[in-house]
Amino acid sequence: MRTALAAAVAAGALLAAAGCTAAGMGPGTGAAGTADRPRVVVTTNILGDVVGELVGDQVDVVTLMPPGADPHSVEISAREAAEMLDADLVVSNGLGLEEGLQQHVDAAGAAGVPVVEAGDLIEPLAYVDGDAEGEPDPHLWTDTGRVLDVVDGLEPVLATEVDGIDVDRLTAATASYRAQLETLDAELTATFAAIPAERRALVTNHHVFGYLAERWGFRVVGAVLPSGTTLAAPSASDLADLTDAIEEAGVATIFADSSQPDRLVQVLADEADVDVEVVALHTESLSAPGGGAATYLEMMRSNEQLISHGLSP
């Protein structure tokens, strides 16, 4: 088994490298900006969707991360970097998520552009194991309660930092979106409560569900990449240990992010002497329109159903 797993590590590393390159080449989304409207540049497409819900057509929202990309490895063009320096506001996730973009976020802040990080608007969790143990976990959006905190924190920043924004319209849009998030939060709570406690065991391609697990009572059995970033590489011993944990916990489903090659996850499922299904979720990126996760609300509802189906008896 260890020989097969070692081969999988090498194959997966090549696939991951190819995936990162492709993600970095993709263009950002959002309007390029107009002379009569302020511009907010957002690093991730999940936050880009949230910001867009709050500001509507009052602001040009430029999202740097393409649909389906990996936020840990996405890179931008020189033009997009220059746009950040001219923005009225930059919104980033923070907490170490945007590893390929952080230098540009820092440069914008140094140039006097107001920068707000979602991670500063919540109570962050720390990774509890793996090579990132003790470091802050940036995957805050898997808990809708934290996203509500982000929305509450963004509203006053948008009102004060973006010149010309109609505060009454912003307040109304924020209240409307908060109501949608609260409805989603209640749906998730009801759906996950229906999964038997002994089956709420998660295995993913890397540590991405810490906030979801803490909020709704799941156990994170392990990850193929025992890391908070997809840029790490697993060893054969890591995979062998995870196989043992899967067998011991009786895990029926492994969840892989749709933006990442799932070869390692599939090999792990094949090597474990149990009936394990591999299910693709949109965990770190929205999809393109029509892809089933084009908005944050759509993404969470899709994952809700896939997780519930994968873990229910």
Salt bridges, closest charged atoms under 4 A:
ASP57 OD1 - ARG169 NH2 2.71
ASP60 OD1 - ARG37 NH2 2.59
GLU83 OE2 - ARG79 NH1 3.19
GLU99 OE2 - HIS72 ND1 2.94
ASP129 OD1 - HIS207 NE2 3.14
ASP137 OD1 - HIS139 ND1 2.76
ASP143 OD2 - ARG146 NH1 3.01
ASP143 OD1 - ARG215 NH1 2.65
ASP152 OD1 - ARG178 NE 2.63
GLU182 OE2 - ARG178 NH1 2.69
ASP185 OD2 - ARG215 NH2 2.65
GLU187 OE1 - ARG301 NE 2.78
GLU214 OE1 - ARG146 NH1 3.23
GLU284 OE2 - HIS72 NE2 2.84
GLU284 OE2 - HIS139 NE2 2.70
GLU284 OE2 - HIS206 NE2 3.37
